């Protein structure tokens, strides 16, 4: 354990931040999996709805510093392509 007051405070802050980041990342992954599972099930309406809901979640993860903006763009593009492929097929 830390011996200096400032180091103790940093340790407390780290625990809080880590919990917040883990929760945010989990929310992000759940949103992405929701779209993927809907596409694999062949449910076009659900896939479109989940894609629409996943967009802002992915964007907020970027704003919170959880993922890089290029990774967010890559996720959104890939999900959109899968939904579009489902619509076409």
Phi and psi in radians as a Rosetta constraint file:
Dihedral C 1 N 2 CA 2 C 2 CIRCULARHARMONIC -1.216 0.35
Dihedral N 2 CA 2 C 2 N 3 CIRCULARHARMONIC 2.541 0.35
Dihedral C 2 N 3 CA 3 C 3 CIRCULARHARMONIC -1.741 0.35
Dihedral N 3 CA 3 C 3 N 4 CIRCULARHARMONIC -0.342 0.35
Dihedral C 3 N 4 CA 4 C 4 CIRCULARHARMONIC -1.791 0.35
Dihedral N 4 CA 4 C 4 N 5 CIRCULARHARMONIC 2.489 0.35
Dihedral C 4 N 5 CA 5 C 5 CIRCULARHARMONIC -0.998 0.35
Dihedral N 5 CA 5 C 5 N 6 CIRCULARHARMONIC -0.753 0.35
Dihedral C 5 N 6 CA 6 C 6 CIRCULARHARMONIC -1.139 0.35
Dihedral N 6 CA 6 C 6 N 7 CIRCULARHARMONIC -0.605 0.35
Dihedral C 6 N 7 CA 7 C 7 CIRCULARHARMONIC -1.234 0.35
Dihedral N 7 CA 7 C 7 N 8 CIRCULARHARMONIC -0.615 0.35
Dihedral C 7 N 8 CA 8 C 8 CIRCULARHARMONIC -1.120 0.35
Dihedral N 8 CA 8 C 8 N 9 CIRCULARHARMONIC -0.738 0.35
Dihedral C 8 N 9 CA 9 C 9 CIRCULARHARMONIC -1.112 0.35
Dihedral N 9 CA 9 C 9 N 10 CIRCULARHARMONIC -0.756 0.35
Dihedral C 9 N 10 CA 10 C 10 CIRCULARHARMONIC -1.050 0.35
Dihedral N 10 CA 10 C 10 N 11 CIRCULARHARMONIC -0.692 0.35
Dihedral C 10 N 11 CA 11 C 11 CIRCULARHARMONIC -1.114 0.35
Dihedral N 11 CA 11 C 11 N 12 CIRCULARHARMONIC -0.730 0.35
Dihedral C 11 N 12 CA 12 C 12 CIRCULARHARMONIC -1.108 0.35
Dihedral N 12 CA 12 C 12 N 13 CIRCULARHARMONIC -0.769 0.35
Dihedral C 12 N 13 CA 13 C 13 CIRCULARHARMONIC -1.118 0.35
Dihedral N 13 CA 13 C 13 N 14 CIRCULARHARMONIC -0.672 0.35
Dihedral C 13 N 14 CA 14 C 14 CIRCULARHARMONIC -1.089 0.35
Dihedral N 14 CA 14 C 14 N 15 CIRCULARHARMONIC -0.713 0.35
Dihedral C 14 N 15 CA 15 C 15 CIRCULARHARMONIC -1.090 0.35
Dihedral N 15 CA 15 C 15 N 16 CIRCULARHARMONIC -0.785 0.35
Dihedral C 15 N 16 CA 16 C 16 CIRCULARHARMONIC -1.122 0.35
Dihedral N 16 CA 16 C 16 N 17 CIRCULARHARMONIC -0.785 0.35
Dihedral C 16 N 17 CA 17 C 17 CIRCULARHARMONIC -1.132 0.35
Dihedral N 17 CA 17 C 17 N 18 CIRCULARHARMONIC -0.710 0.35
Dihedral C 17 N 18 CA 18 C 18 CIRCULARHARMONIC -1.093 0.35
Dihedral N 18 CA 18 C 18 N 19 CIRCULARHARMONIC -0.755 0.35
Dihedral C 18 N 19 CA 19 C 19 CIRCULARHARMONIC -1.071 0.35
Dihedral N 19 CA 19 C 19 N 20 CIRCULARHARMONIC -0.733 0.35
Dihedral C 19 N 20 CA 20 C 20 CIRCULARHARMONIC -1.132 0.35
Dihedral N 20 CA 20 C 20 N 21 CIRCULARHARMONIC -0.734 0.35
Dihedral C 20 N 21 CA 21 C 21 CIRCULARHARMONIC -1.181 0.35
Dihedral N 21 CA 21 C 21 N 22 CIRCULARHARMONIC -0.717 0.35
Dihedral C 21 N 22 CA 22 C 22 CIRCULARHARMONIC -1.087 0.35
Dihedral N 22 CA 22 C 22 N 23 CIRCULARHARMONIC -0.768 0.35
Dihedral C 22 N 23 CA 23 C 23 CIRCULARHARMONIC -1.107 0.35
Dihedral N 23 CA 23 C 23 N 24 CIRCULARHARMONIC -0.750 0.35
Dihedral C 23 N 24 CA 24 C 24 CIRCULARHARMONIC -1.132 0.35
Dihedral N 24 CA 24 C 24 N 25 CIRCULARHARMONIC -0.725 0.35
Dihedral C 24 N 25 CA 25 C 25 CIRCULARHARMONIC -1.160 0.35
Dihedral N 25 CA 25 C 25 N 26 CIRCULARHARMONIC -0.653 0.35
Dihedral C 25 N 26 CA 26 C 26 CIRCULARHARMONIC -1.123 0.35
Dihedral N 26 CA 26 C 26 N 27 CIRCULARHARMONIC -0.740 0.35
Dihedral C 26 N 27 CA 27 C 27 CIRCULARHARMONIC -1.076 0.35
Dihedral N 27 CA 27 C 27 N 28 CIRCULARHARMONIC -0.716 0.35
Dihedral C 27 N 28 CA 28 C 28 CIRCULARHARMONIC -1.085 0.35
Dihedral N 28 CA 28 C 28 N 29 CIRCULARHARMONIC -0.868 0.35
Dihedral C 28 N 29 CA 29 C 29 CIRCULARHARMONIC -1.113 0.35
Dihedral N 29 CA 29 C 29 N 30 CIRCULARHARMONIC -0.665 0.35
Dihedral C 29 N 30 CA 30 C 30 CIRCULARHARMONIC -1.108 0.35
Dihedral N 30 CA 30 C 30 N 31 CIRCULARHARMONIC -0.724 0.35
Dihedral C 30 N 31 CA 31 C 31 CIRCULARHARMONIC -1.103 0.35
Dihedral N 31 CA 31 C 31 N 32 CIRCULARHARMONIC -0.748 0.35
Dihedral C 31 N 32 CA 32 C 32 CIRCULARHARMONIC -1.145 0.35
Dihedral N 32 CA 32 C 32 N 33 CIRCULARHARMONIC -0.777 0.35
Dihedral C 32 N 33 CA 33 C 33 CIRCULARHARMONIC -1.115 0.35
Dihedral N 33 CA 33 C 33 N 34 CIRCULARHARMONIC -0.569 0.35
Dihedral C 33 N 34 CA 34 C 34 CIRCULARHARMONIC -1.072 0.35
Dihedral N 34 CA 34 C 34 N 35 CIRCULARHARMONIC -0.751 0.35
Dihedral C 34 N 35 CA 35 C 35 CIRCULARHARMONIC -1.170 0.35
Dihedral N 35 CA 35 C 35 N 36 CIRCULARHARMONIC -0.810 0.35
Dihedral C 35 N 36 CA 36 C 36 CIRCULARHARMONIC -1.074 0.35
Dihedral N 36 CA 36 C 36 N 37 CIRCULARHARMONIC -0.778 0.35
Dihedral C 36 N 37 CA 37 C 37 CIRCULARHARMONIC -1.136 0.35
Dihedral N 37 CA 37 C 37 N 38 CIRCULARHARMONIC -0.664 0.35
Dihedral C 37 N 38 CA 38 C 38 CIRCULARHARMONIC -1.140 0.35
Dihedral N 38 CA 38 C 38 N 39 CIRCULARHARMONIC -0.687 0.35
Dihedral C 38 N 39 CA 39 C 39 CIRCULARHARMONIC -1.153 0.35
Dihedral N 39 CA 39 C 39 N 40 CIRCULARHARMONIC -0.765 0.35
Dihedral C 39 N 40 CA 40 C 40 CIRCULARHARMONIC -1.164 0.35
Dihedral N 40 CA 40 C 40 N 41 CIRCULARHARMONIC -0.521 0.35
Dihedral C 40 N 41 CA 41 C 41 CIRCULARHARMONIC -1.352 0.35
Dihedral N 41 CA 41 C 41 N 42 CIRCULARHARMONIC -0.255 0.35
Dihedral C 41 N 42 CA 42 C 42 CIRCULARHARMONIC 1.432 0.35
Dihedral N 42 CA 42 C 42 N 43 CIRCULARHARMONIC 0.302 0.35
Dihedral C 42 N 43 CA 43 C 43 CIRCULARHARMONIC -1.619 0.35
Dihedral N 43 CA 43 C 43 N 44 CIRCULARHARMONIC 1.697 0.35
Dihedral C 43 N 44 CA 44 C 44 CIRCULARHARMONIC -1.139 0.35
Dihedral N 44 CA 44 C 44 N 45 CIRCULARHARMONIC -0.798 0.35
Dihedral C 44 N 45 CA 45 C 45 CIRCULARHARMONIC -1.102 0.35
Dihedral N 45 CA 45 C 45 N 46 CIRCULARHARMONIC -0.777 0.35
Dihedral C 45 N 46 CA 46 C 46 CIRCULARHARMONIC -1.143 0.35
Dihedral N 46 CA 46 C 46 N 47 CIRCULARHARMONIC -0.708 0.35
Dihedral C 46 N 47 CA 47 C 47 CIRCULARHARMONIC -1.075 0.35
Dihedral N 47 CA 47 C 47 N 48 CIRCULARHARMONIC -0.756 0.35
Dihedral C 47 N 48 CA 48 C 48 CIRCULARHARMONIC -1.132 0.35
Dihedral N 48 CA 48 C 48 N 49 CIRCULARHARMONIC -0.746 0.35
Dihedral C 48 N 49 CA 49 C 49 CIRCULARHARMONIC -1.132 0.35
Dihedral N 49 CA 49 C 49 N 50 CIRCULARHARMONIC -0.756 0.35
Dihedral C 49 N 50 CA 50 C 50 CIRCULARHARMONIC -1.202 0.35
Dihedral N 50 CA 50 C 50 N 51 CIRCULARHARMONIC -0.596 0.35
Dihedral C 50 N 51 CA 51 C 51 CIRCULARHARMONIC -1.125 0.35
Dihedral N 51 CA 51 C 51 N 52 CIRCULARHARMONIC -0.734 0.35
Dihedral C 51 N 52 CA 52 C 52 CIRCULARHARMONIC -1.110 0.35
Dihedral N 52 CA 52 C 52 N 53 CIRCULARHARMONIC -0.629 0.35
Dihedral C 52 N 53 CA 53 C 53 CIRCULARHARMONIC -1.331 0.35
Dihedral N 53 CA 53 C 53 N 54 CIRCULARHARMONIC -0.542 0.35
Dihedral C 53 N 54 CA 54 C 54 CIRCULARHARMONIC -1.288 0.35
Dihedral N 54 CA 54 C 54 N 55 CIRCULARHARMONIC -0.524 0.35
Dihedral C 54 N 55 CA 55 C 55 CIRCULARHARMONIC -0.949 0.35
Dihedral N 55 CA 55 C 55 N 56 CIRCULARHARMONIC -0.961 0.35
Dihedral C 55 N 56 CA 56 C 56 CIRCULARHARMONIC -1.124 0.35
Dihedral N 56 CA 56 C 56 N 57 CIRCULARHARMONIC -0.544 0.35
Dihedral C 56 N 57 CA 57 C 57 CIRCULARHARMONIC -1.166 0.35
Dihedral N 57 CA 57 C 57 N 58 CIRCULARHARMONIC -0.738 0.35
Dihedral C 57 N 58 CA 58 C 58 CIRCULARHARMONIC -1.124 0.35
Dihedral N 58 CA 58 C 58 N 59 CIRCULARHARMONIC -0.757 0.35
Dihedral C 58 N 59 CA 59 C 59 CIRCULARHARMONIC -1.109 0.35
Dihedral N 59 CA 59 C 59 N 60 CIRCULARHARMONIC -0.677 0.35
Dihedral C 59 N 60 CA 60 C 60 CIRCULARHARMONIC -1.213 0.35
Dihedral N 60 CA 60 C 60 N 61 CIRCULARHARMONIC -0.528 0.35
Dihedral C 60 N 61 CA 61 C 61 CIRCULARHARMONIC -1.119 0.35
Dihedral N 61 CA 61 C 61 N 62 CIRCULARHARMONIC -0.611 0.35
Dihedral C 61 N 62 CA 62 C 62 CIRCULARHARMONIC -1.173 0.35
Dihedral N 62 CA 62 C 62 N 63 CIRCULARHARMONIC -0.801 0.35
Dihedral C 62 N 63 CA 63 C 63 CIRCULARHARMONIC -1.112 0.35
Dihedral N 63 CA 63 C 63 N 64 CIRCULARHARMONIC -0.518 0.35
Dihedral C 63 N 64 CA 64 C 64 CIRCULARHARMONIC -1.509 0.35
Dihedral N 64 CA 64 C 64 N 65 CIRCULARHARMONIC -0.072 0.35
Dihedral C 64 N 65 CA 65 C 65 CIRCULARHARMONIC 1.427 0.35
Dihedral N 65 CA 65 C 65 N 66 CIRCULARHARMONIC 0.301 0.35
Dihedral C 65 N 66 CA 66 C 66 CIRCULARHARMONIC -1.344 0.35
Dihedral N 66 CA 66 C 66 N 67 CIRCULARHARMONIC -0.669 0.35
Dihedral C 66 N 67 CA 67 C 67 CIRCULARHARMONIC -2.371 0.35
Dihedral N 67 CA 67 C 67 N 68 CIRCULARHARMONIC 2.793 0.35
Dihedral C 67 N 68 CA 68 C 68 CIRCULARHARMONIC -1.329 0.35
Dihedral N 68 CA 68 C 68 N 69 CIRCULARHARMONIC 2.647 0.35
Dihedral C 68 N 69 CA 69 C 69 CIRCULARHARMONIC -1.104 0.35
Dihedral N 69 CA 69 C 69 N 70 CIRCULARHARMONIC -0.557 0.35
Dihedral C 69 N 70 CA 70 C 70 CIRCULARHARMONIC -1.192 0.35
Dihedral N 70 CA 70 C 70 N 71 CIRCULARHARMONIC -0.647 0.35
Dihedral C 70 N 71 CA 71 C 71 CIRCULARHARMONIC -1.148 0.35
Dihedral N 71 CA 71 C 71 N 72 CIRCULARHARMONIC -0.701 0.35
Dihedral C 71 N 72 CA 72 C 72 CIRCULARHARMONIC -1.085 0.35
Dihedral N 72 CA 72 C 72 N 73 CIRCULARHARMONIC -0.769 0.35
Dihedral C 72 N 73 CA 73 C 73 CIRCULARHARMONIC -1.086 0.35
Dihedral N 73 CA 73 C 73 N 74 CIRCULARHARMONIC -0.703 0.35
Dihedral C 73 N 74 CA 74 C 74 CIRCULARHARMONIC -1.122 0.35
Dihedral N 74 CA 74 C 74 N 75 CIRCULARHARMONIC -0.762 0.35
Dihedral C 74 N 75 CA 75 C 75 CIRCULARHARMONIC -1.076 0.35
Dihedral N 75 CA 75 C 75 N 76 CIRCULARHARMONIC -0.844 0.35
Dihedral C 75 N 76 CA 76 C 76 CIRCULARHARMONIC -1.096 0.35
Dihedral N 76 CA 76 C 76 N 77 CIRCULARHARMONIC -0.717 0.35
Dihedral C 76 N 77 CA 77 C 77 CIRCULARHARMONIC -1.127 0.35
Dihedral N 77 CA 77 C 77 N 78 CIRCULARHARMONIC -0.787 0.35
Dihedral C 77 N 78 CA 78 C 78 CIRCULARHARMONIC -1.144 0.35
Dihedral N 78 CA 78 C 78 N 79 CIRCULARHARMONIC -0.748 0.35
Dihedral C 78 N 79 CA 79 C 79 CIRCULARHARMONIC -1.128 0.35
Dihedral N 79 CA 79 C 79 N 80 CIRCULARHARMONIC -0.744 0.35
Dihedral C 79 N 80 CA 80 C 80 CIRCULARHARMONIC -1.079 0.35
Dihedral N 80 CA 80 C 80 N 81 CIRCULARHARMONIC -0.707 0.35
Dihedral C 80 N 81 CA 81 C 81 CIRCULARHARMONIC -1.128 0.35
Dihedral N 81 CA 81 C 81 N 82 CIRCULARHARMONIC -0.700 0.35
Dihedral C 81 N 82 CA 82 C 82 CIRCULARHARMONIC -1.161 0.35
Dihedral N 82 CA 82 C 82 N 83 CIRCULARHARMONIC -0.705 0.35
Dihedral C 82 N 83 CA 83 C 83 CIRCULARHARMONIC -1.172 0.35
Dihedral N 83 CA 83 C 83 N 84 CIRCULARHARMONIC -0.709 0.35
Dihedral C 83 N 84 CA 84 C 84 CIRCULARHARMONIC -1.114 0.35
Dihedral N 84 CA 84 C 84 N 85 CIRCULARHARMONIC -0.712 0.35
Dihedral C 84 N 85 CA 85 C 85 CIRCULARHARMONIC -1.086 0.35
Dihedral N 85 CA 85 C 85 N 86 CIRCULARHARMONIC -0.674 0.35
Dihedral C 85 N 86 CA 86 C 86 CIRCULARHARMONIC -1.133 0.35
Dihedral N 86 CA 86 C 86 N 87 CIRCULARHARMONIC -0.698 0.35
Dihedral C 86 N 87 CA 87 C 87 CIRCULARHARMONIC -1.161 0.35
Dihedral N 87 CA 87 C 87 N 88 CIRCULARHARMONIC -0.695 0.35
Dihedral C 87 N 88 CA 88 C 88 CIRCULARHARMONIC -1.270 0.35
Dihedral N 88 CA 88 C 88 N 89 CIRCULARHARMONIC -0.659 0.35
